Amino acid sequence: MHRGQVETGLLMTPWPVAVGIAAPIAGRLSDRFPAAILGSIGLSIMSVGLLLLACLRADASALDISWRMMFCGLGFGFFQSPNNRSLLSAAPLDRSGAAAGMLAMSRLTGQTLGASLTAVIFRIAWINEEACLIVAAAFAGTAAIASLSRLGCHTT
């Protein structure tokens, strides 16, 4: 989109800001609702946000990009807090350090695989950045369905 580094960084900022807003709300809601439901809602929102980003025109304004990034961040925040709480509270207290380590490892593995898949998609000449966003939206949508499958299991 021919934007500079500073503008690109600023356009990415709404995502973590929205996570910071949504995460505490979702954390409180996870006391009343299963993590499977909150996580599925969050991942569905994120999937829609990624599709909205994929549909951006090349001449999109900063506002067009920002609200879509914020939408994705809200979805991620609604997924992350209840999911992390569910994972950590499922571990026995004497294994909480190991559970936190597994959570950190799985997060880093997901980030690494996501970045690698993006690089592979970019390397294929006939696929562009919109395709990366569509693939990401498909993964988020699939994860939303997988999250719902936890409803039959122990939910916290």
C-alpha positions in Angstrom: 0.0 0.0 0.0 3.1 2.2 -0.3 3.0 3.4 3.3 6.1 4.2 5.4 7.3 2.2 8.4 5.9 4.6 11.0 2.5 4.7 9.4 2.4 1.0 9.0 3.3 0.6 12.7 0.6 3.0 13.7 -2.0 1.2 11.5 -1.1 -2.1 13.3 -1.6 -0.4 16.7 -5.4 -0.8 16.9 -5.1 -4.6 17.1 -3.2 -4.8 20.4 -5.2 -1.8 21.8 -8.4 -3.7 21.1 -7.0 -6.9 22.7 -6.2 -4.8 25.8 -9.8 -3.6 25.9 -11.5 -6.9 25.2 -9.3 -9.3 27.2 -10.3 -8.0 30.7 -14.0 -8.0 29.7 -13.7 -11.5 28.3 -11.8 -12.6 31.4 -14.7 -11.4 33.6 -17.3 -13.1 31.3 -15.4 -16.3 31.6 -16.6 -16.6 35.2 -20.2 -16.9 33.8 -19.8 -18.5 30.4 -17.8 -21.4 29.1 -14.4 -20.6 27.5 -15.6 -22.7 24.5 -18.4 -20.2 23.8 -16.4 -17.1 24.4 -13.4 -18.4 22.4 -15.7 -19.4 19.5 -17.3 -16.0 19.5 -13.9 -14.3 19.6 -12.4 -16.5 16.8 -15.5 -15.9 14.7 -15.1 -12.1 15.1 -11.5 -12.4 14.3 -12.2 -14.5 11.2 -14.7 -11.9 9.9 -12.2 -9.1 10.6 -9.5 -10.9 8.6 -11.9 -11.3 5.7 -12.7 -7.6 6.0 -9.0 -6.8 5.8 -8.7 -9.1 2.8 -11.4 -7.1 1.0 -9.6 -3.7 1.5 -9.0 -1.7 -1.7 -5.4 -0.7 -2.5 -6.3 3.0 -1.8 -7.9 2.3 1.6 -7.8 5.1 4.1 -6.1 4.8 7.5 -9.6 4.7 9.1 -10.6 1.8 6.9 -7.6 -0.2 7.9 -7.7 0.8 11.6 -11.3 -0.2 12.4 -10.7 -3.6 10.7 -7.6 -4.1 12.7 -9.5 -3.2 15.9 -12.2 -5.6 15.0 -9.6 -8.4 14.7 -8.1 -7.4 18.0 -11.5 -7.5 19.8 -12.0 -11.0 18.5 -8.6 -12.1 19.5 -9.0 -10.6 23.0 -12.3 -12.5 23.4 -10.6 -15.7 22.5 -7.3 -15.3 24.3 -8.3 -14.5 27.9 -10.9 -17.2 28.4 -8.8 -19.8 26.6 -5.7 -19.0 28.6 -7.7 -19.1 31.9 -9.2 -22.4 30.9 -5.9 -24.0 30.1 -4.1 -22.7 33.2 -7.0 -23.5 35.6 -7.2 -27.1 34.3 -3.7 -27.9 35.6 -3.1 -28.9 39.2 -1.6 -26.1 41.3 1.8 -27.9 41.6 2.0 -28.1 37.8 0.9 -24.5 37.1 4.5 -23.5 36.0 4.6 -26.4 33.5 1.1 -25.4 32.2 2.3 -21.8 31.7 5.3 -23.1 29.9 3.2 -25.2 27.6 0.9 -22.3 27.0 3.9 -20.1 26.0 5.3 -22.9 23.8 2.1 -23.4 22.0 1.7 -19.7 21.4 5.2 -19.4 20.0 4.7 -22.5 17.9 1.5 -21.0 16.4 3.2 -17.7 15.7 6.1 -19.5 14.1 3.9 -21.7 11.9 1.7 -18.8 11.0 4.7 -16.7 9.9 6.2 -19.6 8.0 2.9 -20.3 6.2 2.7 -16.6 5.3 6.2 -16.7 3.9 5.3 -19.8 1.8 2.2 -18.2 0.5 4.0 -15.0 -0.4 6.7 -17.1 -2.2 4.2 -18.6 -4.5 4.0 -16.0 -7.2 0.3 -16.3 -8.1 -0.8 -15.8 -4.5 -0.9 -12.4 -2.9 -1.4 -10.8 0.6 -5.2 -11.1 0.3 -4.8 -14.9 0.0 -2.8 -14.9 3.3 -5.6 -13.0 5.0 -8.2 -15.5 3.6 -6.1 -18.4 4.8 -5.8 -16.8 8.2 -9.6 -16.2 8.3 -10.1 -19.9 7.4 -7.8 -21.0 10.2 -9.6 -18.7 12.7 -13.0 -20.0 11.5 -11.9 -23.6 11.8 -10.5 -22.9 15.3 -13.9 -21.4 16.3 -15.6 -24.6 15.4 -12.9 -26.6 17.2 -13.4 -24.4 20.3 -17.1 -25.2 20.3 -16.3 -28.9 20.3 -15.0 -28.4 23.8 -18.6 -27.9 25.1 -19.0 -31.6 25.6 -15.8 -31.7 27.7 -14.9 -30.2 31.0 -15.4 -26.4 30.7 -14.1 -23.8 33.1 
